[in-house]
Amino acid sequence: MKNFLGILVLTFFFFPISLNSEINEKKAEKTKLWTKCKPEKGVDVQFKNNDNNLSTEELDNLLTGNTLVSVDRWGTFAIYYPSNKDTVGWMPKEHLKGKQDWTKGTVTFENNKYCRQWAEWASGKKINCWIAYEGEERIDMRSFYYVCKNGVPDGDASIVFPGNLFNIKYTGSGNTTGKLTQDNEKVKIIWEKYFSNYVK
């Protein structure tokens, strides 16, 4: 019995990440996200390297502590990653109009995938996972596409900026329980420069 317990403890010590990622991916598959991914209209997807998606370590280094901006079927959005476990997403253009539209969430970087779950946004209350490829340069920044199992990107290219780009501050876990503020001038500059073709 002692030998069995020892083997069990060693198994969990050496393989905790793979076990955890398997759970996330199984939950993600149930959302049928793979069939929903599609680029925005008029998006010409150009991967810098079709053969190499970003590794777990590259995804973690790219996003943790930084701010991602992009556009998908719900409009222009930003995501700040204060740690490699927590995230905050919001719709900057809605906040420019004085409207609250944001939520906190959780993230994991495992098995060369990025998995995310939101606290309040209905579209992300179930776990969603993507792989990521680097795209062609967008103006003067590196771009990335977050891709589903069918190889189709979810929305337009994403750009990742260092740190808390829009100086967001927040309390609570979303617009129904808290408040988020942003630097509106920086928001205008970034979206006019990189995503000016989008109205929402």
C-alpha positions as CSV (number, residue, x, y, z in Angstrom):
1,M,0.0,0.0,0.0
2,K,2.8,2.4,0.9
3,N,4.5,1.7,-2.4
4,F,1.3,2.4,-4.3
5,L,0.8,5.7,-2.5
6,G,4.4,6.7,-3.2
7,I,4.0,6.0,-7.0
8,L,0.7,8.0,-6.9
9,V,2.4,11.0,-5.3
10,L,5.3,10.9,-7.7
11,T,2.9,10.7,-10.7
12,F,1.2,13.9,-9.6
13,F,4.5,15.6,-8.8
14,F,6.0,15.0,-12.2
15,F,2.9,15.3,-14.5
16,P,0.6,18.0,-13.0
17,I,0.6,20.3,-16.0
18,S,-0.4,17.7,-18.6
19,L,-3.2,16.5,-16.4
20,N,-4.5,20.0,-15.9
21,S,-4.3,20.9,-19.6
22,E,-6.2,17.8,-20.6
23,I,-9.1,18.9,-18.4
24,N,-9.1,22.4,-19.9
25,E,-9.0,21.1,-23.5
26,K,-11.9,18.6,-22.9
27,K,-14.0,21.4,-21.4
28,A,-13.1,23.7,-24.3
29,E,-14.1,21.1,-26.9
30,K,-17.6,21.0,-25.5
31,T,-18.1,24.6,-26.4
32,K,-17.7,23.7,-30.1
33,L,-15.4,26.7,-30.4
34,W,-13.6,24.9,-33.2
35,T,-16.6,25.4,-35.6
36,K,-17.1,29.1,-34.6
37,C,-13.7,30.5,-35.6
38,K,-13.8,32.7,-38.6
39,P,-11.8,35.8,-39.7
40,E,-13.5,39.2,-39.9
41,K,-14.8,40.1,-43.3
42,G,-12.1,41.4,-45.6
43,V,-9.3,40.0,-43.4
44,D,-6.4,38.6,-45.5
45,V,-4.8,36.2,-43.2
46,Q,-1.0,35.9,-43.7
47,F,0.9,33.7,-41.3
48,K,4.6,34.5,-41.0
49,N,5.3,30.7,-40.6
50,N,2.5,28.3,-41.4
51,D,4.4,25.4,-39.8
52,N,5.2,26.8,-36.3
53,N,2.6,27.9,-33.8
54,L,3.7,29.6,-30.6
55,S,4.8,27.3,-27.8
56,T,3.4,27.4,-24.2
57,E,6.4,29.4,-23.1
58,E,6.2,31.9,-26.0
59,L,2.4,32.4,-25.3
60,D,3.1,33.0,-21.6
61,N,6.0,35.4,-22.3
62,L,4.0,37.3,-25.0
63,L,0.8,37.9,-23.0
64,T,1.6,37.9,-19.2
65,G,1.9,41.5,-17.9
66,N,0.9,42.9,-21.3
67,T,-2.1,44.2,-23.2
68,L,-3.7,42.6,-26.4
69,V,-5.9,44.6,-28.7
70,S,-7.9,43.2,-31.6
71,V,-11.3,42.8,-33.3
72,D,-13.7,39.9,-33.4
73,R,-17.4,39.4,-34.2
74,W,-18.4,41.3,-31.1
75,G,-16.3,44.4,-31.9
76,T,-13.0,45.9,-30.9
77,F,-11.6,44.7,-27.6
78,A,-8.6,44.8,-25.3
79,I,-7.3,42.3,-22.8
80,Y,-4.8,43.0,-20.0
81,Y,-3.0,40.0,-18.4
82,P,-1.9,41.1,-14.9
83,S,-0.5,37.6,-14.3
84,N,-0.3,34.2,-16.1
85,K,-3.5,33.1,-14.4
86,D,-5.7,36.2,-14.4
87,T,-7.0,38.5,-17.1
88,V,-9.3,41.5,-17.7
89,G,-11.2,42.1,-20.9
90,W,-13.1,45.1,-22.0
91,M,-14.5,47.0,-25.0
92,P,-12.6,50.3,-25.2
93,K,-14.8,52.0,-27.7
94,E,-17.9,51.4,-25.5
95,H,-16.0,52.9,-22.6
96,L,-15.2,56.0,-24.7
97,K,-19.0,56.4,-24.8
98,G,-19.3,56.1,-21.1
99,K,-20.6,52.6,-21.1
100,Q,-19.4,49.8,-18.9
101,D,-18.6,46.6,-20.8
102,W,-15.9,44.5,-19.1
103,T,-15.1,41.3,-17.2
104,K,-12.4,39.6,-15.3
105,G,-11.3,36.1,-16.2
106,T,-8.8,33.3,-15.9
107,V,-6.2,32.0,-18.3
108,T,-3.8,29.1,-18.7
109,F,-0.9,28.5,-21.1
110,E,-0.5,24.7,-21.6
111,N,0.1,22.2,-24.4
112,N,1.1,25.0,-26.8
113,K,-2.4,26.5,-26.3
114,Y,-3.9,29.5,-24.7
115,C,-7.1,28.8,-22.8
116,R,-9.4,31.5,-21.3
117,Q,-12.7,31.8,-19.4
118,W,-14.6,34.9,-18.5
119,A,-16.6,35.6,-15.3
120,E,-19.4,37.7,-16.8
121,W,-19.3,37.7,-20.6
122,A,-21.7,35.0,-21.8
123,S,-19.7,34.2,-24.9
124,G,-16.7,33.1,-22.8
125,K,-18.2,31.6,-19.6
126,K,-17.2,28.2,-20.9
127,I,-13.5,27.6,-21.4
128,N,-12.2,28.4,-24.9
129,C,-8.7,27.4,-26.2
130,W,-6.6,28.6,-29.2
131,I,-3.3,28.0,-30.8
132,A,-1.5,31.1,-32.0
133,Y,0.6,32.0,-35.1
134,E,2.7,35.1,-35.7
135,G,1.3,37.1,-38.6
136,E,2.7,39.8,-40.9
137,E,3.7,43.1,-39.4
138,R,0.7,45.4,-38.8
139,I,1.9,49.0,-39.4
140,D,5.0,48.9,-37.1
141,M,4.0,46.1,-34.6
142,R,4.2,42.3,-34.6
143,S,0.7,40.7,-35.1
144,F,-0.7,37.3,-34.0
145,Y,-3.6,35.2,-35.0
146,Y,-5.5,33.0,-32.5
147,V,-6.6,30.0,-34.4
148,C,-9.1,27.1,-33.8
149,K,-8.6,23.4,-34.5
150,N,-9.8,23.9,-38.1
151,G,-6.9,26.3,-38.8
152,V,-9.2,29.3,-39.1
153,P,-8.3,32.5,-37.1
154,D,-10.8,33.9,-34.6
155,G,-11.3,37.5,-35.7
156,D,-8.7,39.8,-37.1
157,A,-5.0,39.9,-36.2
158,S,-4.1,40.8,-32.6
159,I,-1.3,43.2,-31.4
160,V,0.3,42.9,-28.0
161,F,1.7,46.0,-26.3
162,P,4.0,46.0,-23.3
163,G,2.4,46.5,-19.8
164,N,-0.9,48.1,-18.9
165,L,-1.1,50.1,-22.1
166,F,-4.4,51.9,-21.4
167,N,-3.7,52.3,-17.6
168,I,-6.8,50.5,-16.7
169,K,-8.0,50.4,-13.1
170,Y,-10.8,48.2,-11.9
171,T,-12.8,47.0,-9.0
172,G,-15.1,43.9,-8.8
173,S,-15.3,41.2,-11.5
174,G,-17.3,42.9,-14.3
175,N,-19.7,45.6,-15.2
176,T,-22.5,44.1,-13.1
177,T,-20.4,44.1,-9.9
178,G,-17.7,46.7,-10.3
179,K,-16.1,49.4,-12.4
180,L,-13.3,49.9,-14.9
181,T,-11.5,53.1,-16.0
182,Q,-9.2,53.6,-18.9
183,D,-7.0,56.3,-20.6
184,N,-9.3,57.4,-23.3
185,E,-6.7,59.4,-25.2
186,K,-4.5,56.3,-25.6
187,V,-7.4,54.3,-26.7
188,K,-8.2,56.8,-29.5
189,I,-4.6,56.8,-30.7
190,I,-4.2,53.0,-30.8
191,W,-7.5,52.3,-32.5
192,E,-7.2,55.1,-35.1
193,K,-3.7,53.8,-36.0
194,Y,-4.2,50.1,-36.1
195,F,-7.9,49.3,-36.4
196,S,-9.5,52.4,-37.9
197,N,-11.5,50.4,-40.5
198,Y,-13.7,49.0,-37.7
199,V,-16.7,51.0,-36.5
200,K,-17.7,48.9,-33.4
